[in-house]
Amino acid sequence: MSQQQGPGFCTLAIHAGQEPDPATGAVVPPIYQVSTYKQDGIGGLRGGYEYSRSANPTRTALEECLAALEGGARGFAFASGLAGQDAVVRALTGPGDHVVVPTDAYGGTYRYVARVAGPQGLAHTAAAMSDLDAVRAAVRPGHTRLVWVETPSNPLLGIADIAALAELAHSAGALLVVDNTFATSYLQQPLALGADIVTHSTTKYAGGHSDVVGGAVVVAREVSGAAYADASERIAFHQNAIGAVAGPFDAWLVLRGLKTLAVRMERHCDNAERVAAFLAGHDAVAQVLYPGLSSHPGHPIAARQMRRFGGMVSFRLRRGEDAAVKAVATTRLWTLGESLGGVESLIEHPARMTHASVAGTALEVPADLVRLSVGIEDVEDLLADLGEALDIPG
Ligand SMILES: *Cc1c(COP(=O)(O)O)cnc(C)c1O
């Protein structure tokens, strides 16, 4: 992956947007739990703060840090990942426009595009993002405004070529939006690869401790095409006009999470590599989906555009759905639950849980699939618990 100029990732994570508090010297930005600000005469704002939907100092610190970590021009913090995605879609598309979405999109993203934006006039086509010809066929030049991609994808861990998709989108006059939630800004830098906008559910690895729901949007320094030159301004306008902003305490929790993102991701990757290798050698397992395995069809692209391969591992069981349901109900250390990216390991059955809302659509996932969010516990304990659950006769 490309190296950024200036301070390194870990330095930015701890310092970007986070000068010691000018009033007290506090080394961590305080939680400015406040809605309004005294004006020194009408319009005499101190530091530009007027009302906390428009801006709040704790949120500003987070937004500057998010932008720095992605190498973007401007960052925005939202109340959830989906709230951020909503602002992107509303800011950059209108009735009669078209977007291309992944066949294995996050279920909530697909539900938003199909059932919220769709009835308001936005058309969409689902395409396999790992197949450039399929994406090319799905794009409608002149109508497609956004090509939306998740890589690695959820829950199938598909890999898409960000640089190639950026070129394809731009040649059709569209922008490339990358949902970087699974990879994180530490493992993957989509803007450096040509993407225009990055989104995150900061609920996941960015927050990292399963204690906050949040979202982020970062816009590139140069957004492709005259029609979008003001993408940052449009998103800023919609963030304030819709108002789904991150509150001060939530912004503070995400900011704290980001400080340790790099060290956490290294351990998530260490453990996930061990878990993937263990599953690949297990009799009950039909297939392991992990981009770090050389058997993964997207491995060469992932190796090119990611620092390491992340903490998410999915696998399919030979004995089918019943075995998958039994496995997720049997582990003790791996907690049965939705979400991902926290320090604790989670296990789930996508077809009945996170992806139940896409049953019967092109995005339906296999019923024998189990998804793991590999945490940072001692890996021997994780392997022992998983092994016991898989050894139970089905
Ligand atoms: C969780 C998630 C979202 C949605 O984010 P929320 O914070 O739950 O609104 C979007 N994309 C991906 C890849 C996710 O995992």
The ligand as a Gaussian input file, in Angstrom:
#p B3LYP/6-31G(d) Opt

LIG

0 1
 C      -22.316000      -2.067000      10.471000
 C      -22.013000      -1.699000       9.057000
 C      -22.656000      -0.623000       8.429000
 C      -23.736000       0.177000       9.118000
 O      -23.259000       0.901000      10.182000
 P      -24.140000       1.260000      11.497000
 O      -23.156000       1.933000      12.380000
 O      -24.661000      -0.029000      12.037000
 O      -25.250000       2.141000      11.027000
 C      -22.294000      -0.320000       7.142000
 N      -21.358000      -1.038000       6.470000
 C      -20.739000      -2.080000       7.038000
 C      -19.711000      -2.838000       6.249000
 C      -21.034000      -2.457000       8.342000
 O      -20.417000      -3.506000       8.885000

